[in-house]
């Protein structure tokens, strides 16, 4: 009995491939990703400048893609303070190539936060937490809820099971945001109580002392306790050699000095910008000895 002939091979593999491409449903998101990835990078930014821990998360990518993503993450960190919008563009470029990697989603979330895109920051940082399991951005997440006009949701982060395991500095940042949420709800005395214990226990040697004391002074002032507020603004000003806050200006205002261009409303918000800037610098840019 004669064996059946083998099935005929396609006449043209190239032709078949073209037909498949032509039949593929158009997805506008694919073009959006391509556009997002086309962000020019300065020549001086190199992949090796990325923090080693962050770099290790890119191992699932090809070397070429990993290097490009790493460079965009470094650019994100470098531009965050001076040009948040461009930092966000670089973070989106990294996401277009590596959207399932936790450190990339963190970069997008933190850049969105710096650029005041609160809903995007919330979504991206939640995604990063799901991917990595890391809870280190609870203060930023809570502050996004505040910025979106949802102080009650911000307060819910106080009960997050990961709070006790946070580094002390991160817990302090969260406390500052929680006090701000209390103030948003008109709970001025509760805002003071939220900050009172950590503020009175903190010494000047702590890197978060200035911001904590400033937040405590501001809460005291808005609770009508001006004399105590003056004391804590004074402590914050004396310790603030780097100009993190405008505690000195606040003291002058309490003394009746009118300062041109000063908007007191701006000082009622307690965004964890210090924590964010420190985190970005630590995560996305290697120390000089590592470069």
Number of C-alpha atoms within 10 A of each C-alpha: 3 4 5 6 6 6 6 6 7 9 8 9 10 10 11 12 11 12 11 11 11 10 9 9 8 10 8 8 9 11 11 11 17 12 13 18 21 14 15 10 13 10 7 7 16 17 20 16 20 28 21 15 12 18 20 12 15 20 12 11 14 10 11 9 16 21 18 18 27 26 25 33 34 27 25 31 27 19 16 23 16 9 14 21 19 17 28 28 22 30 30 29 27 31 25 20 19 19 16 13 20 24 27 29 27 25 30 30 30 33 32 27 27 21 18 15 18 22 16 17 25 23 16 24 29 20 18 25 18 12 15 14 11 15 20 18 25 25 27 27 28 27 32 26 20 25 18 15 13 16 22 16 17 27 22 11 20 19 9 11 9 13 18 11 11 16 10 13 14 22 19 22 25 28 22 28 34 28 26 31 29 23 21 18 13 13 14 21 17 19 28 25 15 20 24 17 11 18 22 13 8 15 12 14 9 11 11 19 23 29 23 25 29 28 31 28 30 27 29 25 20 17 18 12 15 16 12 15 25 21 14 26 28 19 19 26 23 13 18 19 10 8 11 15 18 15 28 16 16 24 18 13 14 15 10 9 11 11 11 6 6 13 9 10 7 8 16 15 20 21 22 20 16 12 18 21 17 11 16 21 17 14 22 26 26 19 14 7 5 11 12
